[in-house]
């Protein structure tokens, strides 16, 4: 059995944030994720009281973006393979038309 939790289609999970770990006072009380109609969704929720004293959970949902990332581990931060390679100026495909910093060849007949 895997220790990693997998969100299945049509389900969600929320995790309570301990007050001492909240970044700001108005940060979400819960966070989590859901899967609906094939979309991965991020959830943020706050616990509040109704006028009659009942607990009400209200929240915010947003589609999880492909470029969302999880915080890298210490070993990933120290791994030189995680550092993006610098692109060489010469790695771009060469155009047959002169660019703004290129002089056209001087083969004009006049």
N, CA, C and O atoms as a GROMACS GRO file, in nm:
protein
  440
    1UNK      N    1   0.084  -0.117   0.000
    1UNK     CA    2   0.000   0.000   0.000
    1UNK      C    3   0.088   0.124   0.000
    1UNK      O    4   0.186   0.132   0.074
    2UNK      N    5   0.054   0.219  -0.083
    2UNK     CA    6   0.132   0.341  -0.096
    2UNK      C    7   0.098   0.439   0.015
    2UNK      O    8  -0.017   0.448   0.058
    3UNK      N    9   0.198   0.513   0.062
    3UNK     CA   10   0.177   0.616   0.164
    3UNK      C   11   0.123   0.744   0.102
    3UNK      O   12   0.067   0.828   0.172
    4UNK      N   13   0.139   0.761  -0.029
    4UNK     CA   14   0.095   0.882  -0.097
    4UNK      C   15  -0.055   0.876  -0.119
    4UNK      O   16  -0.108   0.777  -0.169
    5UNK      N   17  -0.122   0.984  -0.082
    5UNK     CA   18  -0.267   0.994  -0.100
    5UNK      C   19  -0.297   1.036  -0.242
    5UNK      O   20  -0.236   1.130  -0.292
    6UNK      N   21  -0.389   0.968  -0.307
    6UNK     CA   22  -0.428   1.002  -0.443
    6UNK      C   23  -0.574   1.048  -0.440
    6UNK      O   24  -0.662   0.978  -0.391
    7UNK      N   25  -0.597   1.168  -0.494
    7UNK     CA   26  -0.733   1.219  -0.503
    7UNK      C   27  -0.800   1.156  -0.623
    7UNK      O   28  -0.752   1.168  -0.736
    8UNK      N   29  -0.910   1.088  -0.599
    8UNK     CA   30  -0.983   1.021  -0.706
    8UNK      C   31  -1.089   1.113  -0.762
    8UNK      O   32  -1.130   1.210  -0.697
    9UNK      N   33  -1.135   1.083  -0.882
    9UNK     CA   34  -1.237   1.162  -0.950
    9UNK      C   35  -1.359   1.181  -0.861
    9UNK      O   36  -1.412   1.085  -0.804
   10UNK      N   37  -1.404   1.306  -0.850
   10UNK     CA   38  -1.524   1.337  -0.773
   10UNK      C   39  -1.502   1.345  -0.623
   10UNK      O   40  -1.599   1.347  -0.547
   11UNK      N   41  -1.376   1.349  -0.578
   11UNK     CA   42  -1.348   1.354  -0.435
   11UNK      C   43  -1.260   1.475  -0.402
   11UNK      O   44  -1.202   1.537  -0.491
   12UNK      N   45  -1.252   1.507  -0.274
   12UNK     CA   46  -1.164   1.613  -0.228
   12UNK      C   47  -1.111   1.577  -0.090
   12UNK      O   48  -1.165   1.490  -0.022
   13UNK      N   49  -1.006   1.645  -0.050
   13UNK     CA   50  -0.954   1.629   0.086
   13UNK      C   51  -0.909   1.765   0.135
   13UNK      O   52  -0.856   1.846   0.058
   14UNK      N   53  -0.931   1.790   0.263
   14UNK     CA   54  -0.889   1.914   0.327
   14UNK      C   55  -0.801   1.881   0.446
   14UNK      O   56  -0.822   1.781   0.515
   15UNK      N   57  -0.703   1.964   0.468
   15UNK     CA   58  -0.613   1.948   0.583
   15UNK      C   59  -0.623   2.074   0.666
   15UNK      O   60  -0.616   2.185   0.613
   16UNK      N   61  -0.641   2.058   0.798
   16UNK     CA   62  -0.649   2.173   0.888
   16UNK      C   63  -0.510   2.230   0.909
   16UNK      O   64  -0.414   2.156   0.932
   17UNK      N   65  -0.501   2.362   0.901
   17UNK     CA   66  -0.375   2.432   0.924
   17UNK      C   67  -0.369   2.470   1.071
   17UNK      O   68  -0.458   2.538   1.122
   18UNK      N   69  -0.265   2.426   1.141
   18UNK     CA   70  -0.248   2.464   1.281
   18UNK      C   71  -0.225   2.614   1.288
   18UNK      O   72  -0.148   2.669   1.210
   19UNK      N   73  -0.291   2.682   1.381
   19UNK     CA   74  -0.281   2.829   1.389
   19UNK      C   75  -0.136   2.880   1.395
   19UNK      O   76  -0.106   2.986   1.340
   20UNK      N   77  -0.048   2.808   1.460
   20UNK     CA   78   0.091   2.855   1.471
   20UNK      C   79   0.167   2.847   1.338
   20UNK      O   80   0.274   2.907   1.325
   21UNK      N   81   0.114   2.774   1.240
   21UNK     CA   82   0.179   2.763   1.110
   21UNK      C   83   0.118   2.854   1.004
   21UNK      O   84   0.163   2.854   0.890
   22UNK      N   85   0.016   2.931   1.039
   22UNK     CA   86  -0.045   3.023   0.944
   22UNK      C   87   0.051   3.139   0.918
   22UNK      O   88   0.110   3.194   1.011
   23UNK      N   89   0.066   3.174   0.791
   23UNK     CA   90   0.155   3.285   0.755
   23UNK      C   91   0.099   3.419   0.800
   23UNK      O   92   0.173   3.505   0.847
   24UNK      N   93  -0.033   3.436   0.786
   24UNK     CA   94  -0.101   3.558   0.828
   24UNK      C   95  -0.227   3.519   0.903
   24UNK      O   96  -0.273   3.405   0.894
   25UNK      N   97  -0.283   3.612   0.976
   25UNK     CA   98  -0.404   3.583   1.053
   25UNK      C   99  -0.521   3.544   0.963
   25UNK      O  100  -0.604   3.462   1.002
   26UNK      N  101  -0.527   3.603   0.843
   26UNK     CA  102  -0.638   3.573   0.753
   26UNK      C  103  -0.606   3.462   0.652
   26UNK      O  104  -0.680   3.444   0.555
   27UNK      N  105  -0.498   3.389   0.672
   27UNK     CA  106  -0.466   3.274   0.587
   27UNK      C  107  -0.572   3.166   0.606
   27UNK      O  108  -0.638   3.163   0.710
   28UNK      N  109  -0.589   3.077   0.508
   28UNK     CA  110  -0.694   2.973   0.519
   28UNK      C  111  -0.676   2.884   0.642
   28UNK      O  112  -0.564   2.856   0.686
   29UNK      N  113  -0.790   2.841   0.697
   29UNK     CA  114  -0.789   2.746   0.809
   29UNK      C  115  -0.769   2.603   0.758
   29UNK      O  116  -0.722   2.516   0.831
   30UNK      N  117  -0.806   2.580   0.632
   30UNK     CA  118  -0.792   2.449   0.568
   30UNK      C  119  -0.737   2.469   0.428
   30UNK      O  120  -0.759   2.573   0.366
   31UNK      N  121  -0.667   2.370   0.378
   31UNK     CA  122  -0.626   2.369   0.238
   31UNK      C  123  -0.638   2.227   0.189
   31UNK      O  124  -0.639   2.132   0.267
   32UNK      N  125  -0.647   2.212   0.058
   32UNK     CA  126  -0.659   2.078   0.005
   32UNK      C  127  -0.668   2.076  -0.145
   32UNK      O  128  -0.635   2.174  -0.212
   33UNK      N  129  -0.713   1.964  -0.195
   33UNK     CA  130  -0.726   1.947  -0.339
   33UNK      C  131  -0.845   1.859  -0.370
   33UNK      O  132  -0.894   1.783  -0.286
   34UNK      N  133  -0.891   1.872  -0.494
   34UNK     CA  134  -1.004   1.794  -0.542
   34UNK      C  135  -0.979   1.756  -0.686
   34UNK      O  136  -0.890   1.810  -0.752
   35UNK      N  137  -1.059   1.661  -0.733
   35UNK     CA  138  -1.055   1.624  -0.873
   35UNK      C  139  -1.200   1.616  -0.919
   35UNK      O  140  -1.281   1.545  -0.862
   36UNK      N  141  -1.230   1.693  -1.027
   36UNK     CA  142  -1.367   1.696  -1.077
   36UNK      C  143  -1.363   1.712  -1.229
   36UNK      O  144  -1.302   1.805  -1.281
   37UNK      N  145  -1.431   1.619  -1.297
   37UNK     CA  146  -1.435   1.618  -1.444
   37UNK      C  147  -1.295   1.625  -1.505
   37UNK      O  148  -1.272   1.695  -1.604
   38UNK      N  149  -1.204   1.552  -1.444
   38UNK     CA  150  -1.067   1.543  -1.495
   38UNK      C  151  -0.976   1.658  -1.456
   38UNK      O  152  -0.857   1.654  -1.485
   39UNK      N  153  -1.030   1.762  -1.392
   39UNK     CA  154  -0.948   1.877  -1.352
   39UNK      C  155  -0.896   1.858  -1.210
   39UNK      O  156  -0.968   1.811  -1.122
   40UNK      N  157  -0.772   1.896  -1.190
   40UNK     CA  158  -0.716   1.901  -1.056
   40UNK      C  159  -0.744   2.040  -1.001
   40UNK      O  160  -0.718   2.140  -1.068
   41UNK      N  161  -0.797   2.047  -0.880
   41UNK     CA  162  -0.843   2.172  -0.822
   41UNK      C  163  -0.777   2.192  -0.686
   41UNK      O  164  -0.764   2.098  -0.608
   42UNK      N  165  -0.736   2.316  -0.659
   42UNK     CA  166  -0.684   2.353  -0.527
   42UNK      C  167  -0.796   2.415  -0.446
   42UNK      O  168  -0.879   2.489  -0.499
   43UNK      N  169  -0.799   2.385  -0.317
   43UNK     CA  170  -0.903   2.435  -0.227
   43UNK      C  171  -0.839   2.513  -0.112
   43UNK      O  172  -0.735   2.474  -0.059
   44UNK      N  173  -0.903   2.622  -0.074
   44UNK     CA  174  -0.867   2.698   0.046
   44UNK      C  175  -0.999   2.724   0.119
   44UNK      O  176  -1.098   2.759   0.055
   45UNK      N  177  -1.001   2.707   0.250
   45UNK     CA  178  -1.126   2.722   0.324
   45UNK      C  179  -1.104   2.786   0.460
   45UNK      O  180  -0.998   2.773   0.521
   46UNK      N  181  -1.208   2.856   0.504
   46UNK     CA  182  -1.206   2.924   0.633
   46UNK      C  183  -1.326   2.879   0.715
   46UNK      O  184  -1.436   2.864   0.662
   47UNK      N  185  -1.304   2.858   0.845
   47UNK     CA  186  -1.413   2.821   0.936
   47UNK      C  187  -1.467   2.948   1.000
   47UNK      O  188  -1.392   3.029   1.055
   48UNK      N  189  -1.598   2.966   0.992
   48UNK     CA  190  -1.665   3.082   1.048
   48UNK      C  191  -1.791   3.036   1.122
   48UNK      O  192  -1.831   2.920   1.111
   49UNK      N  193  -1.850   3.126   1.195
   49UNK     CA  194  -1.975   3.094   1.265
   49UNK      C  195  -2.090   3.170   1.200
   49UNK      O  196  -2.075   3.286   1.160
   50UNK      N  197  -2.204   3.104   1.188
   50UNK     CA  198  -2.324   3.170   1.139
   50UNK      C  199  -2.382   3.254   1.252
   50UNK      O  200  -2.336   3.246   1.366
   51UNK      N  201  -2.482   3.333   1.221
   51UNK     CA  202  -2.548   3.415   1.324
   51UNK      C  203  -2.609   3.329   1.434
   51UNK      O  204  -2.620   3.372   1.549
   52UNK      N  205  -2.650   3.206   1.398
   52UNK     CA  206  -2.710   3.116   1.499
   52UNK      C  207  -2.605   3.034   1.574
   52UNK      O  208  -2.640   2.951   1.658
   53UNK      N  209  -2.476   3.057   1.544
   53UNK     CA  210  -2.369   2.989   1.617
   53UNK      C  211  -2.321   2.859   1.557
   53UNK      O  212  -2.236   2.792   1.617
   54UNK      N  213  -2.373   2.821   1.442
   54UNK     CA  214  -2.327   2.698   1.377
   54UNK      C  215  -2.199   2.725   1.298
   54UNK      O  216  -2.177   2.836   1.249
   55UNK      N  217  -2.116   2.623   1.288
   55UNK     CA  218  -1.992   2.636   1.212
   55UNK      C  219  -2.024   2.630   1.062
   55UNK      O  220  -2.098   2.543   1.017
   56UNK      N  221  -1.966   2.722   0.989
   56UNK     CA  222  -1.982   2.725   0.844
   56UNK      C  223  -1.842   2.726   0.782
   56UNK      O  224  -1.757   2.806   0.820
   57UNK      N  225  -1.820   2.637   0.687
   57UNK     CA  226  -1.693   2.634   0.614
   57UNK      C  227  -1.718   2.697   0.477
   57UNK      O  228  -1.802   2.649   0.401
   58UNK      N  229  -1.646   2.802   0.448
   58UNK     CA  230  -1.656   2.869   0.318
   58UNK      C  231  -1.517   2.870   0.256
   58UNK      O  232  -1.416   2.870   0.328
   59UNK      N  233  -1.511   2.869   0.125
   59UNK     CA  234  -1.380   2.861   0.066
   59UNK      C  235  -1.368   2.914  -0.074
   59UNK      O  236  -1.459   2.976  -0.128
   60UNK      N  237  -1.253   2.888  -0.129
   60UNK     CA  238  -1.215   2.934  -0.260
   60UNK      C  239  -1.161   2.814  -0.337
   60UNK      O  240  -1.085   2.734  -0.282
   61UNK      N  241  -1.199   2.802  -0.463
   61UNK     CA  242  -1.147   2.694  -0.546
   61UNK      C  243  -1.081   2.754  -0.669
   61UNK      O  244  -1.124   2.859  -0.719
   62UNK      N  245  -0.979   2.689  -0.718
   62UNK     CA  246  -0.914   2.731  -0.842
   62UNK      C  247  -0.852   2.610  -0.909
   62UNK      O  248  -0.808   2.515  -0.844
   63UNK      N  249  -0.850   2.615  -1.041
   63UNK     CA  250  -0.789   2.505  -1.116
   63UNK      C  251  -0.640   2.504  -1.091
   63UNK      O  252  -0.574   2.608  -1.096
   64UNK      N  253  -0.589   2.387  -1.063
   64UNK     CA  254  -0.447   2.371  -1.041
   64UNK      C  255  -0.376   2.388  -1.174
   64UNK      O  256  -0.412   2.323  -1.272
   65UNK      N  257  -0.277   2.473  -1.179
   65UNK     CA  258  -0.204   2.499  -1.303
   65UNK      C  259  -0.091   2.398  -1.318
   65UNK      O  260  -0.037   2.346  -1.219
   66UNK      N  261  -0.055   2.372  -1.442
   66UNK     CA  262   0.053   2.278  -1.470
   66UNK      C  263   0.184   2.326  -1.409
   66UNK      O  264   0.265   2.246  -1.363
   67UNK      N  265   0.204   2.458  -1.410
   67UNK     CA  266   0.330   2.509  -1.358
   67UNK      C  267   0.332   2.523  -1.206
   67UNK      O  268   0.432   2.568  -1.150
   68UNK      N  269   0.222   2.486  -1.138
   68UNK     CA  270   0.225   2.485  -0.993
   68UNK      C  271   0.330   2.384  -0.949
   68UNK      O  272   0.341   2.276  -1.007
   69UNK      N  273   0.406   2.417  -0.850
   69UNK     CA  274   0.509   2.326  -0.805
   69UNK      C  275   0.499   2.308  -0.656
   69UNK      O  276   0.443   2.390  -0.583
   70UNK      N  277   0.556   2.198  -0.614
   70UNK     CA  278   0.566   2.175  -0.471
   70UNK      C  279   0.703   2.222  -0.426
   70UNK      O  280   0.799   2.218  -0.504
   71UNK      N  281   0.712   2.267  -0.304
   71UNK     CA  282   0.839   2.316  -0.252
   71UNK      C  283   0.945   2.207  -0.265
   71UNK      O  284   0.922   2.094  -0.220
   72UNK      N  285   1.060   2.238  -0.326
   72UNK     CA  286   1.163   2.136  -0.342
   72UNK      C  287   1.224   2.095  -0.208
   72UNK      O  288   1.226   2.173  -0.113
   73UNK      N  289   1.271   1.972  -0.202
   73UNK     CA  290   1.337   1.923  -0.081
   73UNK      C  291   1.477   1.984  -0.073
   73UNK      O  292   1.527   2.040  -0.170
   74UNK      N  293   1.539   1.972   0.043
   74UNK     CA  294   1.674   2.025   0.063
   74UNK      C  295   1.773   1.962  -0.036
   74UNK      O  296   1.858   2.032  -0.090
   75UNK      N  297   1.761   1.832  -0.059
   75UNK     CA  298   1.854   1.766  -0.152
   75UNK      C  299   1.831   1.815  -0.295
   75UNK      O  300   1.926   1.825  -0.372
   76UNK      N  301   1.705   1.845  -0.332
   76UNK     CA  302   1.678   1.898  -0.466
   76UNK      C  303   1.738   2.037  -0.482
   76UNK      O  304   1.789   2.071  -0.588
   77UNK      N  305   1.731   2.117  -0.375
   77UNK     CA  306   1.788   2.251  -0.383
   77UNK      C  307   1.940   2.245  -0.401
   77UNK      O  308   1.998   2.330  -0.468
   78UNK      N  309   2.002   2.144  -0.344
   78UNK     CA  310   2.147   2.132  -0.352
   78UNK      C  311   2.193   2.051  -0.473
   78UNK      O  312   2.313   2.037  -0.497
   79UNK      N  313   2.101   1.998  -0.547
   79UNK     CA  314   2.134   1.915  -0.663
   79UNK      C  315   2.155   2.003  -0.785
   79UNK      O  316   2.064   2.076  -0.826
   80UNK      N  317   2.273   1.997  -0.842
   80UNK     CA  318   2.302   2.082  -0.958
   80UNK      C  319   2.216   2.047  -1.079
   80UNK      O  320   2.205   2.127  -1.171
   81UNK      N  321   2.156   1.929  -1.080
   81UNK     CA  322   2.071   1.892  -1.191
   81UNK      C  323   1.938   1.967  -1.190
   81UNK      O  324   1.872   1.977  -1.292
   82UNK      N  325   1.900   2.021  -1.074
   82UNK     CA  326   1.776   2.098  -1.064
   82UNK      C  327   1.794   2.241  -1.115
   82UNK      O  328   1.696   2.311  -1.140
   83UNK      N  329   1.921   2.286  -1.131
   83UNK     CA  330   1.948   2.421  -1.177
   83UNK      C  331   1.926   2.428  -1.326
   83UNK      O  332   1.985   2.349  -1.400
   84UNK      N  333   1.842   2.519  -1.374
   84UNK     CA  334   1.819   2.527  -1.518
   84UNK      C  335   1.946   2.566  -1.591
   84UNK      O  336   2.024   2.649  -1.543
   85UNK      N  337   1.967   2.508  -1.705
   85UNK     CA  338   2.085   2.537  -1.786
   85UNK      C  339   2.068   2.673  -1.853
   85UNK      O  340   1.958   2.710  -1.892
   86UNK      N  341   2.176   2.744  -1.866
   86UNK     CA  342   2.175   2.871  -1.937
   86UNK      C  343   2.167   2.842  -2.086
   86UNK      O  344   2.238   2.754  -2.136
   87UNK      N  345   2.083   2.914  -2.156
   87UNK     CA  346   2.074   2.897  -2.300
   87UNK      C  347   2.184   2.977  -2.365
   87UNK      O  348   2.211   3.091  -2.327
   88UNK      N  349   2.246   2.918  -2.461
   88UNK     CA  350   2.349   2.987  -2.536
   88UNK      C  351   2.284   3.083  -2.634
   88UNK      O  352   2.177   3.056  -2.687
   89UNK      N  353   2.348   3.194  -2.656
   89UNK     CA  354   2.298   3.291  -2.753
   89UNK      C  355   2.293   3.228  -2.890
   89UNK      O  356   2.208   3.263  -2.972
   90UNK      N  357   2.384   3.134  -2.916
   90UNK     CA  358   2.393   3.071  -3.047
   90UNK      C  359   2.302   2.950  -3.061
   90UNK      O  360   2.301   2.885  -3.166
   91UNK      N  361   2.225   2.919  -2.956
   91UNK     CA  362   2.139   2.801  -2.963
   91UNK      C  363   2.008   2.828  -3.036
   91UNK      O  364   1.937   2.735  -3.074
   92UNK      N  365   1.975   2.956  -3.057
   92UNK     CA  366   1.851   2.990  -3.129
   92UNK      C  367   1.868   2.958  -3.276
   92UNK      O  368   1.978   2.971  -3.330
   93UNK      N  369   1.762   2.916  -3.343
   93UNK     CA  370   1.774   2.886  -3.484
   93UNK      C  371   1.811   3.012  -3.562
   93UNK      O  372   1.760   3.121  -3.535
   94UNK      N  373   1.900   2.996  -3.657
   94UNK     CA  374   1.945   3.108  -3.737
   94UNK      C  375   1.842   3.142  -3.843
   94UNK      O  376   1.790   3.053  -3.911
   95UNK      N  377   1.814   3.268  -3.857
   95UNK     CA  378   1.719   3.315  -3.956
   95UNK      C  379   1.792   3.355  -4.083
   95UNK      O  380   1.909   3.395  -4.077
   96UNK      N  381   1.725   3.345  -4.197
   96UNK     CA  382   1.787   3.389  -4.321
   96UNK      C  383   1.775   3.540  -4.337
   96UNK      O  384   1.834   3.598  -4.429
   97UNK      N  385   1.698   3.606  -4.250
   97UNK     CA  386   1.682   3.751  -4.255
   97UNK      C  387   1.766   3.813  -4.144
   97UNK      O  388   1.772   3.760  -4.034
   98UNK      N  389   1.831   3.925  -4.174
   98UNK     CA  390   1.912   3.988  -4.069
   98UNK      C  391   1.823   4.042  -3.958
   98UNK      O  392   1.716   4.096  -3.985
   99UNK      N  393   1.867   4.026  -3.834
   99UNK     CA  394   1.794   4.078  -3.720
   99UNK      C  395   1.836   4.220  -3.690
   99UNK      O  396   1.913   4.278  -3.767
  100UNK      N  397   1.788   4.277  -3.582
  100UNK     CA  398   1.818   4.417  -3.552
  100UNK      C  399   1.965   4.441  -3.520
  100UNK      O  400   2.014   4.553  -3.533
  101UNK      N  401   2.037   4.337  -3.478
  101UNK     CA  402   2.177   4.355  -3.441
  101UNK      C  403   2.270   4.294  -3.545
  101UNK      O  404   2.391   4.284  -3.523
  102UNK      N  405   2.216   4.254  -3.656
  102UNK     CA  406   2.297   4.194  -3.761
  102UNK      C  407   2.298   4.287  -3.881
  102UNK      O  408   2.195   4.343  -3.918
  103UNK      N  409   2.412   4.303  -3.941
  103UNK     CA  410   2.421   4.384  -4.063
  103UNK      C  411   2.395   4.293  -4.182
  103UNK      O  412   2.445   4.180  -4.185
  104UNK      N  413   2.319   4.340  -4.280
  104UNK     CA  414   2.297   4.258  -4.398
  104UNK      C  415   2.426   4.245  -4.477
  104UNK      O  416   2.513   4.333  -4.473
  105UNK      N  417   2.437   4.135  -4.547
  105UNK     CA  418   2.557   4.117  -4.629
  105UNK      C  419   2.561   4.224  -4.736
  105UNK      O  420   2.458   4.258  -4.796
  106UNK      N  421   2.680   4.278  -4.760
  106UNK     CA  422   2.695   4.387  -4.856
  106UNK      C  423   2.728   4.332  -4.993
  106UNK      O  424   2.843   4.340  -5.039
  107UNK      N  425   2.627   4.274  -5.060
  107UNK     CA  426   2.650   4.223  -5.196
  107UNK      C  427   2.562   4.295  -5.295
  107UNK      O  428   2.526   4.240  -5.399
  108UNK      N  429   2.527   4.418  -5.263
  108UNK     CA  430   2.446   4.498  -5.354
  108UNK      C  431   2.531   4.544  -5.473
  108UNK      O  432   2.649   4.574  -5.454
  109UNK      N  433   2.476   4.550  -5.593
  109UNK     CA  434   2.556   4.586  -5.711
  109UNK      C  435   2.590   4.734  -5.721
  109UNK      O  436   2.665   4.770  -5.812
  110UNK      N  437   2.543   4.819  -5.638
  110UNK     CA  438   2.576   4.961  -5.648
  110UNK      C  439   2.641   5.014  -5.525
  110UNK      O  440   2.674   5.133  -5.519
   0.00000   0.00000   0.00000
